[in-house]
Amino acid sequence: MLAAMNRSHNEVAVITGGSAGLGLALAESLLERGWSVVTDARDPDRLHAAFPDHPRVTSLAGDVRDPEHQDAIGAAVARHGRLDLLVHNASELGPMLPLAEVPEPLFTSVLETNLLAPLSLTQRLLPYLIASRGILLGISSDAAVEHYPTWGTYAASKAALDHLILTLGEENGVRAYAVDPGDMRTAMHQAAFPGEDISDRPLPESVIPHLLELLSGVQPTGRYRAADLAPVGANR
Ligand SMILES: NC(=O)c1ccc[n+]([C@@H]2O[C@H](COP(=O)([O-])OP(=O)(O)OC[C@H]3O[C@@H](n4cnc5c(N)ncnc54)[C@H](OP(=O)(O)O)[C@@H]3O)[C@@H](O)[C@H]2O)c1
């Protein structure tokens, strides 16, 4: 199974939000292992700078909530003719406010990015995922199972995303994982802790060996903390 991660044939991943943070680190790791990657982000300059002219990257600038953009992702997968991994990683932190004070439009916006977009994108890509016996991966958060004051909007979206991912897995016979990556030194984390020195948080690259363990196919469908997954070494 670990050999499967290094297979010479061209496995294909869709990773939303691949221009920065965890999405970029995962995309780079899979590219090193010979995969092809279809990825997106809203800022075209940062997205294209992340993968300058890489022959196995399809980088599509757009908002994951946009149906036409989702069609473009679907068309890229259709060109490959297979999908081995679908990662719902792009995410919106939303308002850091007590739920009693959250304006409904801001709550809706977070649900659109973190929940509705993953559902509709999965619906588009599911036939490929099933045919390739692929893996559905939702990037979750400890906030999905904790109840931190002012995190309620984001937390509710992540709890619902977990449910969505794992139910899609059960309904369709695909392996599905909801994974809490843990704190990471990224723009989103800095936005959650404005003005705080986050230099003690691990870089997103440190999470990747744990995510790769899921690609081995050994773990049953379920929710995991990345730190609890045995890291896959660079030579495996
Ligand atoms: N960082 C942490 O401590 C932490 C902890 C627990 C869970 N997580 C989860 O880990 C995942 C990755 O987070 P991160 O910290 O790596 O975030 P990040 O560094 O802020 O990167 C987010 C990526 O997603 C893209 N993106 C955001 N909204 C998008 C949209 N609507 N459409 C398309 N692309 C979009 C961003 O590019 P554009 O802005 O150009 O669109 C960027 O490429 C998220 O699901 C997050 O909830 C993070």
The ligand as an SDF file (V2000), in Angstrom:
LIG
                    3D

 48 52  0  0  0  0  0  0  0  0999 V2000
   -3.7570   26.9400   10.4210 N   0  0  0  0  0  0  0  0  0  0  0  0
   -4.2680   26.2850   11.4600 C   0  0  0  0  0  0  0  0  0  0  0  0
   -3.7960   26.4140   12.6110 O   0  0  0  0  0  0  0  0  0  0  0  0
   -5.4140   25.3360   11.2400 C   0  0  0  0  0  0  0  0  0  0  0  0
   -5.8720   24.5970   12.3390 C   0  0  0  0  0  0  0  0  0  0  0  0
   -6.9170   23.6970   12.1650 C   0  0  0  0  0  0  0  0  0  0  0  0
   -7.4730   23.5470   10.8980 C   0  0  0  0  0  0  0  0  0  0  0  0
   -7.0110   24.2770    9.8440 N   0  0  0  0  0  0  0  0  0  0  0  0
   -7.6010   24.0570    8.5290 C   0  0  0  0  0  0  0  0  0  0  0  0
   -6.5600   23.7380    7.6200 O   0  0  0  0  0  0  0  0  0  0  0  0
   -6.9490   24.1170    6.2790 C   0  0  0  0  0  0  0  0  0  0  0  0
   -5.8440   24.9390    5.6370 C   0  0  0  0  0  0  0  0  0  0  0  0
   -5.7020   26.1270    6.3950 O   0  0  0  0  0  0  0  0  0  0  0  0
   -4.3830   27.0240    6.2910 P   0  0  0  0  0  0  0  0  0  0  0  0
   -4.1000   27.4750    7.6800 O   0  0  0  0  0  0  0  0  0  0  0  0
   -3.3510   26.3100    5.5110 O   0  0  0  0  0  0  0  0  0  0  0  0
   -4.9600   28.2790    5.4760 O   0  0  0  0  0  0  0  0  0  0  0  0
   -4.1890   29.4120    4.6320 P   0  0  0  0  0  0  0  0  0  0  0  0
   -2.7270   29.3720    4.8560 O   0  0  0  0  0  0  0  0  0  0  0  0
   -4.9220   30.6690    4.9260 O   0  0  0  0  0  0  0  0  0  0  0  0
   -4.4630   28.9550    3.1010 O   0  0  0  0  0  0  0  0  0  0  0  0
   -5.7720   28.8760    2.6360 C   0  0  0  0  0  0  0  0  0  0  0  0
   -5.7450   28.5210    1.1600 C   0  0  0  0  0  0  0  0  0  0  0  0
   -7.1030   28.3900    0.6940 O   0  0  0  0  0  0  0  0  0  0  0  0
   -7.3330   29.3470   -0.3580 C   0  0  0  0  0  0  0  0  0  0  0  0
   -8.7410   29.7420   -0.2550 N   0  0  0  0  0  0  0  0  0  0  0  0
   -9.3650   30.3260    0.7900 C   0  0  0  0  0  0  0  0  0  0  0  0
  -10.6490   30.5480    0.4950 N   0  0  0  0  0  0  0  0  0  0  0  0
  -10.8460   30.0880   -0.7650 C   0  0  0  0  0  0  0  0  0  0  0  0
  -11.9700   30.0410   -1.6340 C   0  0  0  0  0  0  0  0  0  0  0  0
  -13.1620   30.5400   -1.2570 N   0  0  0  0  0  0  0  0  0  0  0  0
  -11.8300   29.4820   -2.8530 N   0  0  0  0  0  0  0  0  0  0  0  0
  -10.6380   28.9690   -3.2480 C   0  0  0  0  0  0  0  0  0  0  0  0
   -9.5400   28.9910   -2.4600 N   0  0  0  0  0  0  0  0  0  0  0  0
   -9.6500   29.5580   -1.2480 C   0  0  0  0  0  0  0  0  0  0  0  0
   -6.3160   30.4520   -0.1000 C   0  0  0  0  0  0  0  0  0  0  0  0
   -6.0050   31.2210   -1.2550 O   0  0  0  0  0  0  0  0  0  0  0  0
   -6.8360   32.5700   -1.6160 P   0  0  0  0  0  0  0  0  0  0  0  0
   -6.9260   33.3740   -0.3640 O   0  0  0  0  0  0  0  0  0  0  0  0
   -6.0440   33.2160   -2.7100 O   0  0  0  0  0  0  0  0  0  0  0  0
   -8.1820   32.1080   -2.0970 O   0  0  0  0  0  0  0  0  0  0  0  0
   -5.1110   29.6080    0.3040 C   0  0  0  0  0  0  0  0  0  0  0  0
   -4.5220   29.0110   -0.8320 O   0  0  0  0  0  0  0  0  0  0  0  0
   -8.2810   24.8540    6.4340 C   0  0  0  0  0  0  0  0  0  0  0  0
   -9.3420   23.9690    6.1480 O   0  0  0  0  0  0  0  0  0  0  0  0
   -8.2970   25.2460    7.9010 C   0  0  0  0  0  0  0  0  0  0  0  0
   -9.6170   25.4240    8.3700 O   0  0  0  0  0  0  0  0  0  0  0  0
   -5.9990   25.1800    9.9860 C   0  0  0  0  0  0  0  0  0  0  0  0
  1  2  1  0
  2  3  2  0
  2  4  1  0
  4  5  1  0
  4 48  2  0
  5  6  2  0
  6  7  1  0
  7  8  2  0
  8  9  1  0
  8 48  1  0
  9 10  1  0
  9 46  1  0
 10 11  1  0
 11 12  1  0
 11 44  1  0
 12 13  1  0
 13 14  1  0
 14 15  2  0
 14 16  1  0
 14 17  1  0
 17 18  1  0
 18 19  2  0
 18 20  1  0
 18 21  1  0
 21 22  1  0
 22 23  1  0
 23 24  1  0
 23 42  1  0
 24 25  1  0
 25 26  1  0
 25 36  1  0
 26 27  1  0
 26 35  1  0
 27 28  2  0
 28 29  1  0
 29 30  1  0
 29 35  2  0
 30 31  1  0
 30 32  2  0
 32 33  1  0
 33 34  2  0
 34 35  1  0
 36 37  1  0
 36 42  1  0
 37 38  1  0
 38 39  2  0
 38 40  1  0
 38 41  1  0
 42 43  1  0
 44 45  1  0
 44 46  1  0
 46 47  1  0
M  CHG  2   8   1  16  -1
M  END
$$$$
